[in-house]
């Protein structure tokens, strides 16, 4: 179970907690802490406990770039420094140094990307992350008011906090209830960028690219997260280490694709006008319907 690995099974939410918000800044993220009153802290503790209940009712699946998470599953990333340890998000929600205090005057004007509750435990810090902007700006021609004995205008920034979270981040890994949110927050680490030439060279070493195709693919992947995800999937599976040009040729015939669009003799053709086609092919994303001759492409795959 994920709790056995991340220490969530026996996790008790303490009285003391921190509310962290984060926003985009240049090419990365910045964050700060928002002090909360006792009533808000109590609500956030209940949201953390509700999230732990959701986690216990789901089946964990170890993350791969090609996976498709089902509704009754949760995504698990363990001790992956390139996805978690090198992430700016992890550094913000599990800070090693105190974050600046955010108040009504210092609240950034730009949209907030997330908020998180950080708690301290004997085995390390834990952060419950919600991928949403909790700050509701008061626009011109609108006002917010609080109804007590009378209706009173709210003059400061308004925060809307949900009763659940999307991810749990620890020093040992991440548990995510929403795959898309995990990938938005964690897939763009600098360490992954540095691996692009290695991933492309691993393909080139077995079935070489024609001309400067390997260089051009690496350059394009540096600016496109979808290409990076598939290149990482190919590298992690390692299935191309024994694949030959003849096998690629046969696969093209099986899925009804033109050999001349992908191969120049026994060399791979990279087409700048359609950079994904070759990577889809090498990642085995093209297939024919088992009951018809219809051609398909899979965006995600779950191993049987």
N, C-alpha and C positions, 0 to 999 in steps of 0.2 A: 504494500500500500504506500501511496505517496507520503503519508504522514510519518511512516517509519523512516523514510529517507530525509525528509525536510523537518522532522520534529513537530508535525502539526497535530498528531493524534491526541496528545496530552496538553496542547497549547491552551493556556488560560489567558484571557485578555486582561491585562492589569488596569488599575485605576488611572495610572499616568500614561498618557499617549501624546503624540505630536501630530498635528495636521500640516502636511506639506503640499504646496502647489508648485507646478512647473509650467514654464512657457518657452516657446521657441526664441532662440537668440542666435543670430547669424546662422552658422551651420550646425548649431547644437542646441542644447537646452540650458536653462538656468532655473533656479528654484529658490523658495523661501519658506519659512514656517509661519503659520497663522495661529495665534493663540486663541484657544477656545474656552468658553464658559462651561460650567459643570453640566448643564443640560445638554449642550452640544456634544460634549465628550461622552456622556451616557448613550446618546443616540448612535454615535460612531462605534462605540463598543458593541452595541447590539448588531450593527451592520457587519462588523468583523465576525461575530459569532454566527450570524446567519450565513455568511460566506463559507465558514468552516463546515457548516451543516451541508451546504451544497457540494462542497468538495468531497465529503465522506460518502455521498450518494452516487458519485460518478466513478467511472473506470479510467485510470490513468493510462496515457499513451506517450511514449518517449517521442520527442519532437524530431521530425525530419523535414527538410525543405519541401518535400513532395506530398506531405500528408494532408488528409482532409479530415478534420475533427468532426465527429458525430455529436448529436445533442446530448447523449448520455456519457460522453467521454470528456476528459480534461487533458490538457497538454502539459507535459512534464519535461523540463530541461534541467539536467543535473551536471554540475561542475563543468560547465562549458564556458571557459573564460572568454572565448571569442564572442559569444552571444550575450553573456551576462556580465562577467567580470570587467570587460572593456566597455560596457555600455554607459553612456552618460546618464541614462535614466536610473540605473542601479546606483550610480554615484550620488544622485540627488535624493532618492527615496531611502537610501541607507548611507547617509553622509558620515564621513569620518571626522569632519569638523562641523561646528554649529553653523546652520544656515542663517542668513539674515532674516530678521523678523519683518513680516509684511503686514502693514496696516492699511487703513483707508487712504492715507496720503501716498504711500509707497507702492500700492497695488499697480502692477504694470498695465498700461493701456492696451497692450496686445492681448489676444485671447489666451486663456490658460489651456494647456493641453491635457492636464490631468490633475487629480488630487490624490493624496495617499495618507494613510494613517500608519505611523511608525511606532512600534512598541519594542521595548527592551526585554529580553529573556536571558536566562542563565546560559543558554547555548548560542546566543547571538541575537542581533536585531532582526525583526520581521516587518515587512511593509505590505499593507493591503492597498492595492492601487485601483482607482476607478478612472478609466480613460474617457473623461468628459470634462467640459469646462463648467465648474460649479458657479462661476460668477455670472450673474444675470445683470447686464448693464441697463441702467435706466435711460431710455432714449427720450429725445425731445417729444413733447406732447403726450408723455406717459408718466405715471407716478405709481409708486407702491405705497400701500398703507397697511397698518396693523390694527386689527379690530380688537379693542378691549371694551371698556365702558364707552369709549368713543373711538372713532376712526382717526388714527394718528399717522401722519406721514413718516415714511422711512427715508431718512436723508442720506444714509451711507450706502456703500456697495452691498448688494443682496447676494447671498450664497444659497444655492440649492444643492442639498446633499442627499444622495440616494441611500437606500437601505441595504445595499450590497456592493461588492467590489468585483472587478474583472480578473485581477491577478494577485497572487501572493508571491512576494519576492523575498528571498533569504540569501544569506551569504553562500549557501550551498547550491542554490538553484531557484527556478521559477516554476510555479504552478499556475496555469492560465485556464480560465473557463471560456475565454473567447480567443480563438486562434488569430483572427484578424488584428485584434488589439495587441497581442504579443508581437506579431510581426511588424506592426507599425512602430512599436516602441523599441524593439531590440534588434531588428535585422540589419541596421546600418552602422555596425561598429567598425572602427578603423582597422581592426585585426582582419575582418573579413575582406576588406578592400585589398589588403596586402597579399591575400591568398589568390587573387585572380590570375596572375601570371602562372602560378604553380598549377592551378586547375586546368588552364588552357594547355600548358606544356605537357601535362599528363596525357591529355588526348593526343596531342601532336606526336608524342613519343611512340605511340602505338600505331595510329593511322594518321600520317602527316597531312598537314594542310597544304594546299597548293598556294604558291606565291607567299605573300605576306598575310595570308588569312588569319593565322594565329595571332599576330600582332594587332590586326584590326578588330578581331573579336574581343581581345582583352581590353582594348581601348574603349569599345562600345559598352562592355560589361561594367566598366568603371563608372559609367553614368546611368546605368539602368539596373534597378533592383531586381526586376523579373529575370533578366539574364543571369545575374549573380546567383539567384536562388536556384536556378536550374543547373548552373555550373557546379555549385556546391553539392547538389543532389547527385550529379554524375560522379563527382570526386568521392563522396561518402559511400556510394554503392560499389564503386570500383569495378563495375561490370565490363568496362571497355578494355581492361588489361589483357583480355584474351580474345577480343573481337577483331576480326580481320576485315579487309575491304570486301572480300567475297561475301561475308555474312551481311555486311551493310547493303551490298548490292541485292542480295536475296530478300532482305527485309523491305527494301524499296519496292521490289516487285510484289511482295505480299500485301503491302498497304496501298498499292496502286499509285506510286509516285514515280516521277521521271528520274532516271539515273543521272541524266546529264545536268540536272539542276543541283545535284549534291556531290557528284564525284567527277573528277577529271582523271581518268585512269583509276589508279588506286589512291588518289589523293582527295582530301575533303575540300569542297568548294564553299567558301564563306561569301554570302551575297550581302553587301552593305544595304541594299534596298529592302531585304527581308532577313534581318539578322537573327530572327528567332527560329526560322525554318530548320537550320542545321542543328541547333541546340535541341529543338523539339525531337528531331530524329534520333539524336544520340542519347536522349533521355527516355527513349521508347514511349513518347507521347502520342505517336500516330498509331492508329489501329483500324481494322475493318470490323464492322458489326458481325457478330457470330451467327446471326440468323439471316442477314442480308449482305449485300455488297456495299452498303453505305460506308463512307469514310468518316472517321471521327478523329478528334484530338482531345486528349485529356489534360485538364489544367492541374488536377490533383490526383494522387493515387493512394490507395490503401492496400498494402500487401495482404494476400490471402493466407 
